[in-house]
Amino acid sequence: MPNRRELANAVRALAMDAVQQANSGHPGMPMGMADIAEVLWNDFLKHNPNDPKWPDRDRFLLSNGHGSMLQYALLHLAGYDLPIAQLKQFRQLHSKTPGHPEVHETPGIETTTGPLGQGLANAVGFALAERILAQRFNRPAHTIVDHRTWVFLGDGCLMEGISHEACSLAGTLKLGKLIAIYDDNGISIDGKVQGWFTDDTQKRFEAYGWHVIADIDGHDSAAIKAAIENAIAAEVAGKPIMLAMKTTIGFGSPGKAGSEGSHGAPLGKDEVAATRLALGWTHGPFEIPADIYAGWDAKASGAAKQADWNARFATYQIAHPELAAEFARTNQGQLPASWPQTIAALITKFDSDAQSIASRKASQMVLDTIVAAVPELVGGSADLAHSNYSIVKASKDVNSTGGGNYIYYGVREFAMTAIANAMSLHGGVIPYTATFLVFSDYARNAVRLSALMGVRNIHVYTHDSIGLGEDGPTHQPVEHLASLRLMPNLDVWRPADAVESAVAWKVAVERQNGPSALVFSRQNLAHQTRSPAQIQAIEQGGYVLLDAPNGKPDAILIGTGSELELAMQAARTLSAEGLSVRVVSMPCTRIFDLQSAAYREQVLPKACRVRVAVEAASVDYWRKYVGLDGDVIGMHSFGLSAPAEALYAHFGISADAIVQAVRAQLGVPVNALNDGKTYAI
């Protein structure tokens, strides 16, 4: 039987061989953390290579995701469906071994990592989801949710500000099943970190409320095992755990170990050969002896662990059949059977009530119903719950004692979004988070990863325009709508009234292949009258709200959110002058763009070239719908501090401006308003 160092050297060899063959990558971290990974994966990690998705597995995350070959080597050696041919294709097109771990590309990868610090924040989310679900489903003598979250991280993860946000909250919430293993090697791409990173990590994390074990020799298997055993024993204290392990980056490389030379580039053929000699690794590139494979193989032990859980779950099904059915439903991502009727009744009620209210208030009214009806819906806000109306009667605080469905994130927009991404990935939870739209900037990279990973995460943003008024330009989003709409796979909804708000929530909750951003107003919005067919058409992202009498418009007005009412006012003025005008509501441009060409032509016929879009935001995005000859009424600068009415007047966002823009396209003098004339086209 191979000894531990030989097992770890297999990881080192695969990492340096794959990086060398790709002529690209990061060999140093996998070589430095190989001994730690060997102990964790062979002695402690609860997983099953035969079924990478069984619900009660431990979650293993690589926050320092640039060292992805560590994880690929571990998955391959442990017996996951990741053959050696895929390791030979490291960083190549369509391989299952991309440059950084991608959650939907490789069996056994729990989350996409690479942007440093987010994997650590994800770990907080995984641990929090485990705690929430344990509180919901476990019963005396029946523990079906009981797993740990392990995360590897490096100096770069700790330098990123998100590490403070996430780890501070983790300590407050006492996430005792979260164990972070810090690769304390003192090296980043630019060299020795002592020139720019001198934090006392132990004191820092103790101040957060973590249990810290520091100065562990990351190349001494006995010391590593003892530290992990101590960490597990310390779980009873209800504190997340930090194991700070001293390692040598590029361990085994005679010429590059301990330096930035092994961090972000291949070792080089000569250095690879020298490293093989130094490690006593006599096997060729990508060659792993049978006894090494046998020493790593986790298929039998993993199957046994899952079989034990399956037996316990079968007993649970007998004792608590309704809970067991709920557990299965939520883990499969299915909504309650009552969902279609619940949301349909709510939309019908909103339509019949015809209230002119702020869309943030309409959003809260939706949440009042669906939080009670969908128990897996878990929300939270970055310290603005009473402004973005994200908390409702059915909300119960998720605190250090467990349970609940509402998270007080504090002022932590970035960590909040990354934590919610992981909760969605964990399964059993549909997360939503809330803040002001302008503060989506703080969370942007996590929003991007939610779209990249295709997670079911609902980003709620309120105070959507200059309409928030007196708080001024620092709080008034201008470019944010366009910026978010440019992000692939992100549905950005800006509803125009309560009915569109309810439909936006419906589509967001039902969506399983990506995130949604629901953008709501501070100010009241006028209710729009619709037919049942028009209400149904909202789900198509864009639809005809008001049509020309003959269905052949002379001009098309496109509006969203609070500005749709301005388009309707302008349409009434232009119609009184004899023009055939169509008003199109476009609450979600991405979904509209995904409709058939025939539908899009039906809504925005090419024959009508007189088009005006209106939105109290950056104008350039709308050029794709109005064309170069069309016009957009909106913002060309940052905002100002003043009441909303004064700002709309100052920036020329009005029904009058829309009318003038249509007249200009028709060649009618722009000041010829209210002259009683009829204009034929």
Salt bridges, closest charged atoms under 4 A:
ASP17 OD2 - ARG276 NH2 2.78
ASP35 OD1 - ARG5 NE 3.19
ASP35 OD2 - ARG12 NH2 2.51
ASP35 OD2 - HIS219 ND1 2.95
GLU38 OE1 - ARG4 NH1 2.88
ASP43 OD2 - ARG4 NH2 2.45
ASP43 OD2 - LYS225 NZ 3.54
ASP56 OD2 - LYS46 NZ 2.97
ASP56 OD1 - HIS147 ND1 2.75
GLU110 OE2 - ARG57 NE 2.77
GLU130 OE2 - LYS177 NZ 3.18
ASP146 OD1 - LYS177 NZ 2.41
ASP184 OD2 - LYS246 NZ 2.91
ASP199 OD2 - ARG204 NH1 3.83
ASP200 OD2 - LYS203 NZ 3.99
GLU235 OE2 - ARG148 NE 2.30
ASP297 OD2 - LYS299 NZ 3.13
ASP308 OD2 - ARG312 NE 3.15
GLU326 OE1 - ARG136 NH2 2.67
GLU326 OE2 - ARG329 NE 2.80
ASP353 OD2 - LYS349 NZ 2.65
GLU376 OE2 - ARG329 NH1 2.75
ASP441 OD2 - HIS480 NE2 2.93
ASP464 OD2 - ARG494 NE 2.90
GLU470 OE1 - ARG522 NH1 3.67
GLU479 OE1 - HIS480 ND1 3.63
ASP491 OD2 - ARG511 NH1 3.51
ASP491 OD1 - ARG590 NH1 2.59
ASP497 OD2 - HIS527 ND1 3.87
ASP497 OD2 - ARG530 NH1 2.83
GLU500 OE2 - ARG530 NH2 3.40
GLU510 OE1 - LYS506 NZ 3.12
GLU539 OE2 - LYS506 NZ 3.09
ASP547 OD1 - ARG582 NE 2.78
GLU563 OE1 - ARG494 NH1 2.65
GLU565 OE2 - ARG572 NH2 3.38
GLU577 OE2 - ARG663 NH2 2.41
ASP593 OD2 - LYS624 NZ 2.81
GLU601 OE1 - LYS606 NZ 3.35
GLU615 OE1 - ARG485 NH1 2.83
GLU615 OE2 - ARG494 NH1 3.49
ASP629 OD2 - ARG609 NH2 3.13
